[in-house]
Amino acid sequence: MENEVDITQLIHRGGIFKNVEGNTPQEVYSKLSKMIDLPDGMTADQVYNALCAREQVLSTAVGNGIALPHARAPIMKNEKDQRICVVYLKKPIDMKAPDERNVFVMFVLLTHNSQIHLKILSTLAGLFRSAKFRKALEDQADEATLSALIKELA
């Protein structure tokens, strides 16, 4: 997998969070930023501010109840610190999605550079087109299930 991005490894590093509470993206980001295991030198406030600043520009909801929150610019200092946090919300929230569905799951991307960020977005977009993958998200699949599906579908 030369020059490929290992989504399963990034999810493993970021973690899966279930029943995260919040009525707005900002409330969810506030709770999540305190839950994430961050590398040395990075604070929960930095993550929170970066996610909120990006959300103010344009909603990160992509449809099908899925959002892809991320910073406007890469915020991880090192490639090894990159991660994707899968966040299942306790109750879906309105994030002004293009299909008007409330968001029930977020893939929070914390990346090191724009090229990797775009590769991740491309891979995830392909996965989100799969009804099987979307159903797994609706069922709040655990890391092992998501990893198996990603290996099968990506």
VEXSE-695442 format. One line per 10 residues: number of its first residue (from 1); their letters; for each residue x, y, z of N, C-alpha, C, CB. Coordinates in Angstrom, 3 decimals, decimal comma. Glycine has a CB too. Example, Ala and Ser with C-alpha at 12.3 -4.5 7.8 and 13.67 -1.06 7.14 Angstrom:
<zakes>
1 = as = 13,190 -5,690 7,800 12,300 -4,500 7,800 13,200 -3,300 7,800 11,308 -4,473 9,046 | 12,850 -2,250 7,080 13,670 -1,060 7,140 12,900 0,030 7,870 14,084 -0,598 5,725
</zakes>
This chain:
<zakes>
1 = menevditql = 0,833 -1,195 0,000 0,000 0,000 0,000 0,875 1,255 0,000 -0,946 0,000 1,218 | 1,768 1,343 -0,919 2,653 2,497 -1,053 1,835 3,756 -1,289 3,658 2,286 -2,200 | 2,168 4,817 -0,567 1,472 6,105 -0,708 -0,015 6,046 -0,370 1,631 6,609 -2,112 | -0,452 4,981 0,238 -1,862 4,881 0,624 -2,016 5,307 2,072 -2,400 3,440 0,420 | -3,213 5,670 2,391 -3,523 6,060 3,762 -4,269 4,898 4,409 -4,371 7,390 3,811 | -3,826 4,468 5,574 -4,461 3,355 6,267 -5,554 3,904 7,195 -3,406 2,525 7,070 | -6,762 3,942 6,675 -7,901 4,484 7,418 -8,110 3,701 8,718 -9,185 4,443 6,551 | -7,952 2,379 8,657 -8,188 1,566 9,859 -7,192 1,933 10,970 -8,077 0,056 9,520 | -5,951 2,192 10,593 -4,939 2,578 11,588 -5,266 3,957 12,168 -3,517 2,584 10,952 | -5,734 4,864 11,322 -6,080 6,209 11,794 -7,271 6,166 12,753 -6,395 7,131 10,601
11 = ihrggifknv = -8,234 5,301 12,471 -9,385 5,142 13,372 -8,928 4,502 14,681 -10,500 4,279 12,704 | -8,040 3,521 14,575 -7,511 2,883 15,789 -6,834 3,932 16,677 -6,504 1,748 15,423 | -6,065 4,811 16,058 -5,344 5,847 16,804 -6,316 6,877 17,390 -4,314 6,549 15,891 | -7,370 7,198 16,649 -8,310 8,230 17,090 -9,353 7,741 18,062 -8,990 8,816 15,921 | -9,830 6,530 17,837 -10,815 5,952 18,739 -12,247 6,083 18,252 -10,694 6,584 20,073 | -13,096 5,296 18,879 -14,537 5,319 18,592 -15,238 5,736 19,876 -15,062 3,911 18,077 | -16,081 6,729 19,741 -16,789 7,291 20,887 -18,280 7,133 20,653 -16,415 8,790 21,112 | -18,976 6,534 21,626 -20,416 6,300 21,483 -21,201 7,159 22,470 -20,746 4,809 21,696 | -22,428 7,481 22,052 -23,353 8,237 22,898 -22,801 9,589 23,336 -23,703 7,428 24,114 | -22,105 10,263 22,414 -21,580 11,594 22,723 -22,753 12,576 22,673 -20,431 12,016 21,715
21 = egntpqevys = -22,872 13,356 23,726 -23,995 14,270 23,842 -23,655 15,641 23,283 -24,426 14,391 25,290 | -24,716 16,341 22,860 -24,594 17,702 22,368 -25,748 18,010 21,440 -23,253 17,912 21,653 | -26,241 19,244 21,514 -27,352 19,671 20,653 -26,886 20,463 19,448 -28,333 20,500 21,445 | -25,610 20,847 19,445 -25,026 21,597 18,334 -23,657 20,988 18,035 -24,909 23,136 18,671 | -23,126 21,245 16,839 -21,767 20,753 16,562 -20,769 21,271 17,607 -21,319 21,181 15,142 | -20,916 22,523 18,007 -19,978 23,108 18,962 -20,012 22,368 20,303 -20,295 24,591 19,172 | -21,212 22,002 20,767 -21,309 21,253 22,022 -20,648 19,882 21,888 -22,784 21,093 22,441 | -20,866 19,233 20,757 -20,239 17,923 20,522 -18,720 18,080 20,475 -20,761 17,285 19,197 | -18,223 19,099 19,741 -16,776 19,304 19,631 -16,159 19,607 20,991 -16,469 20,443 18,652 | -16,880 20,336 21,827 -16,378 20,663 23,159 -16,187 19,387 23,979 -17,344 21,630 23,883
31 = klskmidlpd = -17,192 18,533 23,977 -17,086 17,275 24,731 -16,001 16,369 24,134 -18,448 16,537 24,744 | -16,042 16,219 22,818 -15,111 15,317 22,150 -13,658 15,750 22,345 -15,433 15,242 20,665 | -13,387 17,040 22,214 -11,998 17,509 22,298 -11,376 17,178 23,653 -11,931 19,021 22,051 | -12,223 17,036 24,688 -11,717 16,667 26,013 -11,572 15,144 26,155 -12,655 17,210 27,107 | -12,214 14,381 25,274 -12,172 12,916 25,338 -11,014 12,318 24,535 -13,482 12,344 24,836 | -10,588 13,035 23,502 -9,560 12,508 22,596 -8,208 12,433 23,294 -9,454 13,382 21,333 | -7,495 11,358 23,045 -6,125 11,207 23,520 -5,240 11,973 22,537 -5,699 9,677 23,631 | -4,748 13,131 22,944 -3,986 13,998 22,041 -2,483 13,856 22,257 -4,401 15,455 22,233 | -1,706 14,120 21,200 -0,247 14,047 21,351 0,261 15,195 22,233 0,445 14,090 19,964 | 1,463 15,028 22,759 2,084 16,077 23,577 2,123 17,383 22,794 3,517 15,665 24,015
41 = gmtadqvyna = 1,844 18,458 23,485 1,920 19,771 22,846 0,624 20,220 22,198 2,992 19,762 21,821 | -0,381 19,349 22,181 -1,662 19,739 21,601 -2,700 19,738 22,709 -2,081 18,784 20,436 | -3,564 20,762 22,680 -4,574 20,868 23,734 -5,975 20,643 23,182 -4,494 22,237 24,412 | -6,874 20,318 24,092 -8,288 20,159 23,723 -8,828 21,461 23,138 -9,133 19,730 24,953 | -8,397 22,596 23,680 -8,860 23,897 23,170 -8,440 24,106 21,723 -8,317 25,038 24,037 | -7,233 23,684 21,370 -6,772 23,834 19,985 -7,670 23,038 19,035 -5,299 23,369 19,848 | -7,984 21,815 19,415 -8,845 20,970 18,581 -10,240 21,580 18,492 -8,920 19,528 19,147 | -10,799 21,947 19,627 -12,138 22,551 19,663 -12,198 23,791 18,769 -12,527 22,923 21,114 | -11,249 24,703 18,934 -11,252 25,950 18,159 -11,103 25,691 16,665 -10,131 26,868 18,634 | -10,257 24,730 16,310 -10,043 24,410 14,891 -11,313 23,820 14,263 -8,863 23,419 14,735
51 = lcareqvlst = -11,984 22,925 14,982 -13,206 22,314 14,455 -14,329 23,348 14,340 -13,652 21,144 15,355 | -14,470 24,192 15,353 -15,520 25,220 15,324 -15,277 26,240 14,218 -15,603 25,934 16,677 | -14,020 26,645 14,040 -13,695 27,631 12,997 -14,062 27,083 11,622 -12,189 28,004 13,041 | -13,778 25,818 11,372 -14,114 25,219 10,082 -15,627 25,105 9,907 -13,463 23,839 9,950 | -16,326 24,732 10,950 -17,783 24,564 10,880 -18,480 25,894 10,592 -18,316 23,966 12,193 | -17,878 27,003 11,048 -18,459 28,327 10,798 -18,415 28,685 9,314 -17,719 29,394 11,615 | -17,414 28,185 8,605 -17,267 28,484 7,180 -18,362 27,793 6,372 -15,875 28,049 6,675 | -18,546 26,512 6,637 -19,518 25,700 5,909 -19,720 24,404 6,683 -19,046 25,415 4,439 | -20,947 23,927 6,718 -21,229 22,691 7,441 -20,368 21,547 6,908 -22,719 22,332 7,332 | -19,927 20,697 7,813 -19,141 19,526 7,413 -20,026 18,296 7,230 -18,054 19,235 8,453
61 = avgngialph = -21,347 18,481 7,335 -22,272 17,373 7,081 -22,235 17,034 5,595 -23,727 17,732 7,533 | -22,146 15,735 5,287 -22,041 15,313 3,890 -23,277 14,572 3,394 -20,833 14,437 3,715 | -24,236 14,319 4,290 -25,440 13,596 3,904 -25,456 12,199 4,511 -25,546 13,510 2,384 | -26,611 11,547 4,410 -26,800 10,197 4,970 -26,552 10,138 6,469 -25,882 9,216 4,276 | -26,691 11,283 7,166 -26,491 11,301 8,606 -25,035 11,334 9,038 -27,141 10,122 9,200 | -24,137 11,657 8,093 -22,697 11,618 8,336 -22,108 13,025 8,213 -21,999 10,649 7,348 | -21,158 13,343 9,098 -20,400 14,593 8,989 -18,908 14,272 9,069 -20,813 15,607 10,113 | -18,112 15,153 8,475 -16,652 14,997 8,449 -15,977 16,236 9,036 -16,152 14,749 7,002 | -16,135 16,485 10,320 -15,489 17,656 10,914 -13,968 17,568 10,789 -15,890 17,796 12,391 | -13,373 18,716 10,516 -11,918 18,791 10,380 -11,495 20,247 10,511 -11,442 18,191 9,018
71 = arapimknek = -10,216 20,456 10,691 -9,670 21,805 10,760 -9,491 22,355 9,346 -8,323 21,817 11,528 | -9,491 23,658 9,204 -9,292 24,270 7,886 -7,879 24,028 7,374 -9,574 25,775 7,945 | -6,943 23,932 8,295 -5,548 23,652 7,945 -5,096 22,486 8,829 -4,618 24,934 8,142 | -4,148 21,680 8,341 -3,671 20,555 9,142 -3,218 21,029 10,528 -2,515 19,833 8,419 | -3,610 20,286 11,575 -3,246 20,722 12,926 -2,285 19,771 13,641 -4,489 20,879 13,753 | -2,055 18,594 13,099 -1,114 17,674 13,729 0,305 17,999 13,253 -1,483 16,195 13,405 | 1,226 18,023 14,190 2,602 18,377 13,838 3,329 17,243 13,122 3,370 18,767 15,085 | 2,986 16,007 13,467 3,688 14,854 12,905 2,713 13,893 12,245 4,486 14,130 13,990 | 3,179 13,231 11,211 2,345 12,261 10,502 1,865 11,159 11,439 3,116 11,651 9,328 | 2,726 10,731 12,362 2,377 9,636 13,272 1,278 10,022 14,264 3,612 9,186 14,033
81 = dqricvvylk = 1,013 11,320 14,398 -0,021 11,785 15,331 -1,407 11,907 14,694 0,380 13,122 15,904 | -1,482 11,722 13,385 -2,767 11,844 12,698 -3,753 10,817 13,225 -2,591 11,680 11,184 | -5,034 11,175 13,169 -6,055 10,252 13,649 -7,416 10,612 13,084 -6,103 10,249 15,174 | -8,298 9,629 13,131 -9,706 9,839 12,803 -10,498 9,354 14,009 -10,133 9,080 11,471 | -11,334 10,221 14,546 -12,204 9,839 15,656 -13,599 9,592 15,094 -12,228 10,943 16,775 | -14,118 8,411 15,333 -15,482 8,097 14,917 -16,384 8,387 16,116 -15,619 6,590 14,428 | -17,339 9,279 15,898 -18,165 9,775 16,991 -19,638 9,481 16,697 -17,940 11,296 17,204 | -20,199 8,565 17,476 -21,625 8,268 17,369 -22,355 9,164 18,365 -21,923 6,742 17,640 | -23,283 9,955 17,880 -23,989 10,900 18,739 -25,119 10,218 19,503 -24,542 12,056 17,911 | -25,344 10,688 20,722 -26,429 10,138 21,535 -27,763 10,400 20,848 -26,421 10,752 22,961
91 = kpidmkapde = -27,919 11,619 20,306 -29,093 11,890 19,486 -28,673 12,735 18,293 -30,202 12,604 20,311 | -29,236 12,427 17,109 -28,846 13,139 15,888 -29,080 14,650 16,012 -29,624 12,587 14,687 | -28,202 15,416 15,349 -28,319 16,873 15,368 -28,407 17,424 13,950 -27,127 17,500 16,109 | -29,026 18,589 13,839 -29,140 19,272 12,551 -27,845 20,022 12,273 -30,356 20,245 12,535 | -27,184 19,643 11,185 -25,956 20,327 10,781 -26,102 20,903 9,375 -24,753 19,364 10,842 | -27,337 21,135 8,955 -27,606 21,718 7,627 -26,996 20,868 6,513 -27,052 23,155 7,549 | -27,241 19,564 6,592 -26,712 18,631 5,588 -27,387 18,883 4,237 -26,929 17,154 6,038 | -26,696 18,568 3,149 -27,278 18,773 1,814 -28,576 17,980 1,614 -26,267 18,377 0,740 | -28,693 16,819 2,256 -29,912 16,012 2,112 -30,901 16,263 3,263 -29,550 14,517 2,050 | -30,559 17,231 4,128 -31,395 17,658 5,251 -31,564 16,601 6,344 -32,742 18,049 4,742
101 = rnvfvmfvll = -30,818 15,490 6,265 -30,864 14,483 7,338 -30,031 14,960 8,521 -30,349 13,100 6,833 | -30,515 14,684 9,712 -29,733 14,993 10,904 -28,521 14,068 10,972 -30,598 14,858 12,182 | -27,441 14,588 11,529 -26,183 13,844 11,634 -26,208 12,959 12,878 -24,970 14,814 11,681 | -25,864 11,675 12,691 -25,794 10,747 13,824 -24,377 10,220 14,038 -26,752 9,577 13,607 | -23,497 10,403 13,051 -22,108 9,951 13,192 -21,177 10,972 12,554 -21,906 8,549 12,545 | -20,036 11,181 13,221 -19,002 12,087 12,703 -17,686 11,331 12,579 -18,833 13,332 13,626 | -16,991 11,609 11,500 -15,617 11,146 11,342 -14,757 12,405 11,471 -15,383 10,386 9,944 | -14,163 12,596 12,639 -13,380 13,803 12,903 -11,949 13,560 12,439 -13,421 14,189 14,422 | -11,530 14,340 11,430 -10,211 14,157 10,834 -9,206 15,116 11,451 -10,273 14,359 9,317 | -8,156 14,582 12,016 -7,069 15,388 12,561 -5,816 14,972 11,810 -6,908 15,199 14,129
111 = thnsqihlki = -5,439 15,789 10,822 -4,394 15,390 9,879 -3,153 16,271 9,952 -4,940 15,413 8,478 | -2,124 15,784 9,267 -0,804 16,422 9,272 -0,565 17,264 8,022 0,285 15,366 9,392 | -1,113 16,857 6,874 -0,937 17,677 5,674 -2,131 17,540 4,735 0,354 17,285 4,943 | -2,235 18,476 3,809 -3,400 18,552 2,931 -3,529 17,353 2,004 -3,336 19,807 2,113 | -2,410 16,824 1,522 -2,471 15,668 0,611 -3,094 14,464 1,301 -1,066 15,307 0,097 | -2,644 14,184 2,516 -3,191 13,051 3,264 -4,662 13,303 3,565 -2,398 12,817 4,577 | -4,973 14,532 3,943 -6,349 14,910 4,249 -7,267 14,602 3,056 -6,427 16,410 4,618 | -6,833 14,989 1,866 -7,645 14,756 0,661 -7,773 13,268 0,344 -7,034 15,489 -0,538 | -6,714 12,503 0,572 -6,786 11,050 0,352 -7,800 10,415 1,301 -5,394 10,400 0,545 | -7,774 10,850 2,560 -8,720 10,327 3,542 -10,149 10,663 3,113 -8,423 10,902 4,952
121 = lstlaglfrs = -10,376 11,921 2,735 -11,717 12,330 2,305 -12,195 11,496 1,120 -11,728 13,819 1,935 | -11,304 11,261 0,172 -11,655 10,474 -1,005 -12,016 9,037 -0,629 -10,501 10,480 -2,006 | -11,207 8,430 0,230 -11,473 7,056 0,663 -12,793 6,972 1,420 -10,326 6,538 1,544 | -13,009 7,911 2,349 -14,250 7,901 3,125 -15,466 8,124 2,229 -14,202 8,974 4,218 | -15,348 9,018 1,263 -16,470 9,274 0,348 -16,863 7,989 -0,368 -16,101 10,372 -0,684 | -15,867 7,210 -0,774 -16,149 5,928 -1,416 -16,851 4,970 -0,466 -14,863 5,300 -1,928 | -16,393 4,921 0,778 -17,021 4,039 1,771 -18,464 4,455 2,041 -16,218 4,050 3,084 | -18,705 5,766 2,100 -20,047 6,265 2,411 -21,049 5,957 1,300 -20,000 7,765 2,656 | -20,550 5,666 0,108 -21,453 5,288 -0,998 -21,977 3,867 -0,824 -20,728 5,411 -2,353 | -21,322 3,089 0,032 -21,713 1,698 0,254 -22,859 1,611 1,261 -20,512 0,874 0,745
131 = akfrkaledq = -23,967 1,024 0,828 -25,121 0,837 1,718 -24,720 -0,036 2,915 -26,316 0,190 0,945 | -23,861 -1,007 2,678 -23,409 -1,908 3,742 -22,639 -1,122 4,816 -22,518 -3,039 3,153 | -21,792 -0,208 4,376 -21,004 0,593 5,316 -21,912 1,555 6,085 -19,897 1,378 4,569 | -22,825 2,211 5,380 -23,759 3,142 6,041 -24,620 2,414 7,076 -24,665 3,833 4,993 | -25,047 1,192 6,755 -25,856 0,398 7,695 -25,036 0,076 8,945 -26,356 -0,918 7,022 | -23,762 -0,246 8,755 -22,889 -0,519 9,904 -22,776 0,718 10,792 -21,484 -0,967 9,429 | -22,706 1,892 10,181 -22,642 3,130 10,960 -23,944 3,340 11,731 -22,363 4,341 10,039 | -25,063 3,075 11,083 -26,363 3,222 11,760 -26,463 2,268 12,947 -27,525 2,961 10,773 | -25,810 1,120 12,841 -25,803 0,130 13,934 -24,701 0,407 14,964 -25,624 -1,279 13,360 | -24,012 1,527 14,819 -22,900 1,921 15,698 -21,835 0,833 15,781 -23,419 2,241 17,102
141 = adeatlsali = -21,357 0,436 14,623 -20,343 -0,617 14,528 -19,111 -0,283 15,360 -19,940 -0,836 13,071 | -18,515 -1,326 15,936 -17,290 -1,141 16,707 -16,082 -1,108 15,763 -17,131 -2,272 17,762 | -14,913 -0,916 16,353 -13,703 -0,764 15,544 -13,412 -1,997 14,686 -12,515 -0,480 16,444 | -13,570 -3,185 15,244 -13,277 -4,414 14,486 -14,195 -4,535 13,274 -13,428 -5,660 15,390 | -15,476 -4,236 13,453 -16,437 -4,316 12,350 -16,116 -3,280 11,281 -17,873 -4,117 12,866 | -15,859 -2,050 11,708 -15,516 -1,000 10,737 -14,244 -1,351 9,982 -15,349 0,354 11,442 | -13,237 -1,832 10,690 -11,969 -2,192 10,050 -12,167 -3,273 8,996 -10,960 -2,664 11,096 | -12,944 -4,292 9,339 -13,206 -5,376 8,382 -13,920 -4,837 7,148 -14,048 -6,492 9,039 | -14,900 -3,972 7,353 -15,635 -3,396 6,224 -14,739 -2,507 5,366 -16,834 -2,594 6,728 | -13,901 -1,722 6,010 -12,996 -0,840 5,263 -12,053 -1,679 4,403 -12,185 0,073 6,231
151 = kela = -11,517 -2,744 4,973 -10,605 -3,613 4,200 -11,349 -4,267 3,038 -9,980 -4,705 5,113 | -12,605 -4,609 3,262 -13,405 -5,248 2,211 -13,793 -4,260 1,107 -14,667 -5,868 2,817 | -14,131 -3,045 1,483 -14,735 -2,102 0,521 -13,772 -1,096 -0,080 -15,832 -1,360 1,183 | -12,706 -0,761 0,630 -11,819 0,321 0,161 -10,853 -0,159 -0,918 -11,026 0,902 1,337
</zakes>
